[in-house]
């Protein structure tokens, strides 16, 4: 019975230390996040449902989003190729 209490006490102390360490890490992380300026404009864009929007505007936005996504994919693909070539030729 005494051995069980010792083990439970040891587990409790260990969990308490881990919890304190986690809280300190979260505090440091929140300080770092608050210090970072993401450059996101604070202007809120009013939402206009697509039903009430002009069809040409909606189609233009859809095509622009597709082009942007395709461009980002190509940039990632090119970066992977360069990284692969560097790894293959590394000495």
N, C-alpha and C positions, 0 to 999 in steps of 0.2 A: 504494500500500500504506500509506503514511504517513497519507494522508487518511482511509482506513478506520479506522485505529487512533485517530485524533483524534475521529472521529464516534462510535466505540464508547466511547471514554473520556468524551466529553461526555454520551452517553446514560446511562452508568453513574453519573456524578455526579448527573445530573438525577433518575434513579430513586432514588438513595440519599437525596437531599434530600427527595423526595416521601415516601419510606418513613419518614424521621424525623418529618416533619410529621404524617403519618398516625398514627404511634405517640403523639406528643404529644397529638393531638386525642382519641385513644382514651383516653389517661390522664385528660385533663380530663373527658371524658364519663363515665368510670367513677367519678370523684370526685363528679360531679354526681348520678349515679344512686344512689350509696351515701348521699348526703346527703338524698335524697328519701324521705320516709316515705309509703308508699303506703296505709297504713291497712288493709292486708290482715290479717285476724286469722290468727294462727299456729296456731289450733286446727285439727287435721286431722279431717275428717269420715270416719267409717268407711264404706267402700263396701258397699252392700247390693245384690246383683243384683236386677233387676226381677222375675225369676222367683220369688224368695222374698219379695218385698214384697207388701203388701196392694194389691189392684187399685184400690181407692178412693183410696189415697194416691198411686199412680202416675198415675192419671187427673187428680187434683187438681194434681199437679206439672206435668203436661203442659199443662193449661189455664192454669195460672199463668204458665208460660214463654211460651205463646202470647200471653197478655194483655200481659206485659212487653214482648215483641218488638213487638207492635202499638203499644203506647204509645210506645216509643222511636222507631218509624218515624213516628208522628204528630208527635212533638216535632221530629224532623229536618225533616219536611215543612213544619211551621209556621215553623221557622227559615229555611228556604229561601225561603218566600213573603215573609217580612219582609225578608230580605236583598234579594230581587228588587225589592220595592217601594222600598226605600231607594236601590237603584241606579237605578231608573227615575226617581225624583223628585230625584236628586242634581243639584246645579247648581254 
